[in-house]
Amino acid sequence: MLKFLFLILLLGLVFFLLGVKHSRPAQPRKEAPEPKPTAAPQDMVSCAQCGLHLPAEEALPGRGGLFCSALHRQAYEAEHGGGA
């Protein structure tokens, strides 16, 4: 009985190893991808109304400074009489 179980385990191991070997095709090694170039640093400014820092390209100019949104520009100009 013990020999029979040993034989079944041995055959199962052989079939398992053969199945694993055939199921995984050899794949060529891939080289590591080149790192993407990083974007150049941007100048940062702060909103005159709330102080939020944002890239200078995205800031909205207004009377009294630069703003993060049109709403803050309007609020600042209303509070400060429309001028700087």
N, C-alpha and C positions, 0 to 999 in steps of 0.2 A: 504494500500500500504506500509506504514512504517513498519507494523508488518511483512509483507512478506519479505522485505529486511532484517530486523533484524533476522528472522528465517533462511534465506539463509546464512547470515554472521555467525550465531551461528553454523549451520551445517558444513559450510566450516571450521570453527575453530576446531570443533571436529574431522573432517576427517583429517585435517592437523596434529593435535597433535597425533592422532592414527597412522598416516603414519610415522611420525618422530620417534615415539616410537618403531615401528616395524622395521624400516629400519636400526636402529643402534643397533646391538647386543652388549650386555654387554661385555666389554673387561677387562680382569684382568689388574691391574696396573703393569706396568713394572718398575723394579728397575733401577736406574741410572746405566749405564755401568761403570765399573771400568776404571779409567784413564790409558792410556797406559804408560808404563815406558818410560821415556825420555832417549835419547841416552847420553852416557857419553860425557863430554866436550872434544873437540879435541884441540890439539896444533895447533896454527896458525902460519904461516910463511909468509914472503912477497917475491914477485918475485924480484930478483936482477936487472932485466931490467926495469920493469914498476911500481913496488911497490905494485901490487895487493896482497891483503891478501887472502890466501887460506889454507885449511887444510894441515898439514904436510904430510899426507898420499898421497895427490894428487900432491904434488910438484915433479918436476923433478930435480934431482941433476945434477950439471954440474961444470965446472971449473969456480969458481967465486961465487958460491952460489947455491941457489935453484930458480927454475923458474916455471912459470905457464904454459908454453908450450915449445915444442921443437923449435919453431920459435924464441921465445925470448932467449932461451939458445944459439942458433946459432948466433943471432944478437949480444948478449953480448960478446960472445967469439970472434966474428969478430972485434968488436970495441976495445976490450981490448987485442988483440994479442994472444988470445987462452990461457991465463993464468991469475992467480989471483995475 
